[in-house]
Amino acid sequence: MTKQLPVQKNEQLQVTIEDLTHEGAGVAKVNGYTLFVPKALPGEVVDIKVTKTNKGYGFARLLNIEKQSEDRAEPPCPIYNQCGGCQMQHLNYEAQLIVKQKQVQDVLERIGGLKSVLVHPTLGMDNPWRYRNKAQVPVGENEGGLIAGFYQERSHRIISMDQCLIQHEENDEIIRSVKSIAIKYGIRGYDEEKHRGTLRHVVARHGKQTGEIMVVLVTRGKELPNKKNIIEEICNQIPNVKSIVQNINPKRTNVIFGEETHVLWGDEYIHDYIGDIKFAISARSFYQVNPEQTKVLYDKALEYANLTGNETVIDAYCGIGTISLFLAQRAKRVYGVEIVPDAIADAKRNAELNGITNVDFAVGEAENVMPWWYAQGIRPDVIVVDPPRKGCDEKLLETILAMKPQRVVYVSCNPATLARDLKMLDEGGYETKEVQPVDMFAHSTHVEAVVKLERKHGIK
Ligand code: SAH
């Protein structure tokens, strides 16, 4: 006989929230059984309805807050409950920053076995709204015609939206304008099920320092009816537009962009600055979405690299070379490696744009290129890594240990894999000195952190 769980599906009960998961859900215990309650906060007493029960844990919906947390905030966004893009608007910003700091601390201890590491308070934004420089809005149709907005949480149903409070205002205006222009000229929104219609996505990109704007129309086929009129109206309605681009994505896929891109009007690129460095951004280039906090993050990485101008530096997982170019201003030579060829083409172009000549970029897997560099006799003084969520490849960590740099700077977007990697570096002779969480994605649960590691004394 299967053992009866302490709660049943659809049961309503009152619980006290004890903790918060890394995904932002409240955690309650009922006779030792764990229930996850999205949108409930630690310390709150809440009425819930159980929605799902697994063997070891279940989920419940928040019905009513009996006793409210002092840190609870009224989410200012009108579509907060449907969207799912921000998970933490119901927690005030100061408390969000503390949660992120604690999360890093906990994970370093639990997974990394690093007990007394200094984790600084999270560096947050003065104004944590309207920070995103890129909007990617799906377009579809309902009974009333073309709509553009966002996918309802965990679904592919598009809900119309006119503003997103974490987007730059200008991006909201661009989306509104393009939507009304598309409606005026009878453009059909994309029907995902039938794979019909014209316009799939509107992407708006905005250079925070330059004010330059790019509009990308992602279409199912080459055809864009009334192209001339549409371009003219976009230019009229959006005075700062520098680039209008069509990207063609003929596939049945969730991926936004297709392979083919044409400039419809203006330039292929817009520009932006992070610090003094200028970047060319094309429709599909990776570019950090929160430029203000990117500067904070890179300044910290540069500080931890502690360069005097004589160092050889490796920037692994370099993307379009953002960190490499930042480091190059203070180093003798920087080697950047990245797996995506287009990103390396952008990196080289950006180096040229800024007249930076002491950088070399290579395309390939960092874990394979770095041993090759080692074999060529390259001995870096500092290695910077900024890997994707899955963290560094073990072979790469081994190469770091073999290269014996004085310092390692680890930029991480996932505390769990960070902790795993720091453990291995620690065992190999690198001490984690300090950790600085930086809030790149206010109101979401994402945590970014920069770590300074130094070679332990007496290690050969
Ligand atoms: N440092 C950059 C990008 C960091 S994102 C910035 O701050 O903008 C992580 C990057 O690692 C991505 O560009 C991704 O394409 C790249 N990447 C993923 N796996 C890789 C691998 N095995 N070797 C090299 N680069 C890789």
Residues whose N, C-alpha, C, O or C-beta is under 5 A from the ligand:
A	BS01	SAH	Y317 C318 G319 T322 I323 V337 E338 I339 V340 G364 E365 A366 E367 D386 P387 P388
